[in-house]
Amino acid sequence: MTSSSYSPSPAPSHVTRAHSFNSAAAQYAANRPSYPTALLDAIEDLAGHPLSGARVADIGAGTGIATALLHARGADVIAVEPGDGMAAQFRRALPDVPIVRGDGNHLPLADACVDFLTYAQSWHWTDPAHSVPEALRVLRPGGALALWWNTSAVDIPWIDAQAHRMERRFGVDHVVQRNGDGSRAARTDPSGRLDFAHRTVRWSRRVPLDLHLANISSHSIFLTHGEESTAAFLAEERRHLLAAFPDGTVEETYDVELLLATRP
């Protein structure tokens, strides 16, 4: 089967995709990229105060990729995660960091209790009609809501080509975010109650081809389309990538899209 023979598959529901990570938590932890130090610098710059010593709640913490960075920065972090599989993986990775069960629509946190509320790759799983008021409730005055996403840098030709192959295969439920800061901010808070500042931080990592394929296949769109469909796409993708990277090492480039709003 060639990429040109793919036809879009029916898109799985938002809820199905949100829960898909629990069965692949170990794969997620092993292969997903982290975030650059420059991202934490940007968060502190936009917030106007440091993470070190701050009380931080990391929501939708997953396996703890972002939580670990916040903890290493010196923040007093508590994680919030709804999924069984992800929470179990988190506890193995970060046994000394507290984690509680919950989600962004119903935060298991007291009023005005945190200096930073962070969502790494997780705000889009919330309903802003609930998650925005919840964020304003738990943040202290002057506290910052920081949301960020690792997005593939589609101005790089091979990444753009891969994005189009994914879109052709999986239809309108795009894997790669192509929206600018204005459209993302509008979707993040349709009510307009939050005044977001925006930063983009570019970074890259060099990884073996197999790790790159494991990374993209840990995304919910793959996890919910079944093993046979995923295997067929990845086999074809391997051929494309070996043509671009004959030594078997892929340079992944990301633009971290950061949105930060401060509570009055």
N, C-alpha and C positions, 0 to 999 in steps of 0.2 A: 504493500500500500504506500502511495506517495502522499506528500502533504497536499497536493492539488486535488486528491480524491476525498479529502475530509469534507464532511458537511457538519454544520453546527448541531450540537446536541441540545436537547431541552435543558434549560437552566434550572438547577436545583434551587430549592427555596432558601431564603436568607437564614432561616432558623436551622435548616439542615446543614448549611455551610458553617454556621457558627459552632455547631456541636461536632463537626467532623474532626477537629483537631485532637479530641481526646483519645481517639484510637491510634493516633500517630504522634503522640507527645515525644517519644524518644527520638523519632526521625526529625521532628521539629527542632528539638534541642541540639541535636548533633550537626545540623546542616544549615539552619537559618543564619543569616548574617547578624552581627551585632551592630553597634553604632559608634561613630568616631568621637573622640574626646572633644572635638570642635562643636559637636551638638550640645554637650553639657555646658560648654562655654557660652554658646548662644542663648541657652535657656537662662543662665544666670544674668547675662547682659540684658535681655529683654525684661526679666523680672525685677532687676535692680537690686537683687540680694543673692547671697551664695546658697548653694545646696548644702554645703557642709554645716552640720548642726541643725539643719531645718527638719521639721516634721513633714514627711512625704508619704502620700498614699499612692501606690502604683496600681492602677485599675486594669483588669484584664491582663494580669501579669504573666499569664501563660507559664512557660518553663523558667522564667526569671531572667531572661536575657537583659532587659533594661533594668530590672530591679538590682541585679548584680553591679551594674555600672553606678547606679545611684548610691548603693551601699558603699562601694569603694570610694566614692567621692566624699564620703563622710556624712551622708544624710541618715537621719533616723527614719528608716523605711518600714512601712507595713504594706503587704501585698494583698490585693483582693482578686480572687479568681473564681469563676463559676464552675469550671469543668473538673470532673474527677481525675481524668488522666493527666491533665496539665498540672493540677495541684499536686498530684503524687510525684510527678517529675520535678516540680519546683522544690518540694521538700527534700528530695535526694540531692539536688544541686546546691540549695541554700538552707541547710538545716537550722542555722542560727537567725534567720530572718522570719518574723512572724507572718503568717498568711491566714486570711479568713475567707470564707466562702461568701460570694455575693457578686453582683454585677453593677454596671454603671447606672442602671435605671433605678436601683434600690440599694444605695450604698449602706453597708453595715457600719456606719461611722457616725460619731456624735456631731452636733452642730459646731461650726467654727473651730475645728480641731486640727487642721493641717495648713502648712505654709505653701505646699505645692501639691497639686493633684495631677498625676501624669497618666497619659494613655499612649503607650507605644504600640502602634498597629492595632488598636482596639476600639477607638471611638466609633468607628463605622459600624460596629456591632450593636451600638446602643440606639435608643429612640430619643432624639434630642428634646422631644416634648417632656421627657422625664429626666434625662441625664443632665440637661442644662440647669434646671432648678436644683437638682441634687448637688451638682458641682458648686453652685452658689451657696448652698446650705452648709456644706462641710468646710469650705475655705474660710480661713480667717480674713479679716479686712486687710487688703494689700496682698493677699495670697494669690498665687498664679496657677491657672489651669494651662498645662502644657500638653499639646497633642502632636504626635509626629508619626510619619510613615516613611519607611525606606521605599523609594520608587525607582524603578529602573530608568537609567539615563537614555531615553529613546532618541537623543540626538546623535548617539553612537551607532553607526550603521548596522553592526551585527545584532545589537540589542533591539533596534527598531524592527529588523527583519524577524527576529524571534517573536517579538510582541505581535506582529501581524500574523504569524503562523498560529499562535495561541488564539488570537481573535477569530481567525477563520475556523479553527477547530471547535472552539467553545462558544461561538456566537457573540451576542451583545454583552454577555456578562464578562467584561474585560478583566484580564488578569493584571495588566499593567495600567496604573493610573496615569492619565494624560492631562489631567485638569490643572490649570494654574491656581495660584493662591486665591484669587477672587472667587472662583466657582467652588473651590473646596471650602472656603470660609462660609459661603452661603449655604452649602449643604450641611456643614457642621452645626450651624445654629440658624435654622430658617427664621427664628423669631427675631434675630438681630439684637438680642439682649447682650451679647458678648462682643467686645471690640477687640478683634484679633490683630496682633502684629504677626508678620510673616518673615521667615528666614528659610533659605535653601542652603544646605551644606552638602557639597559633593565629596564623595570618598570612593575608594575602590579596594578590592581584595583580589588576590590571585589564588585560585583554588583548582584542584584536580577536576577534570571533566565529570567524573562520577559524582563528586560532591555537588557540583553545580546542578546536575540533573536531579539529585536527591533534594536539593534546595527547592527547585521550582515545583517538584512533585509533592512537596509538603504544603502547597497552597490549597486552600479549600476547594477551588474549582476542580483540581485533580482528585482530591480525596473523595469527592462526591460523584465522580463519573465512572468509578469502577476500575478494577485492576487491568482488565483487558484493554479498555480504551486508553488508560494512562500508559500502559506498556507499549502500545502501538505508536502513540505520539512520541514517547521518549526514544524509541528505537530510531525513528525518523530524525528526531532532533539530534541524536548522537552523530548521525552522518553529516548533518549540516555543520555542527560545531567542529568536527574533526577537519572539515575543509577550511574552517576559519582559524582553528588552533591545532595545527598538526602535531604539536608537542604534547597535547593532552592537558594543557594548563589554560584555564579560562580566566580572563580578567573581567570580573563583574564590577560595573560602575553604578553607583547609586546617587541619587539626589534625595537627601533626607528633607522632607517638607515639614517644617515646624510651624505650628500656630500656637500663639501664647496670648492669653487674655488675663488681665489682673482684676480681681474683685475690688470694687470701690470700698 
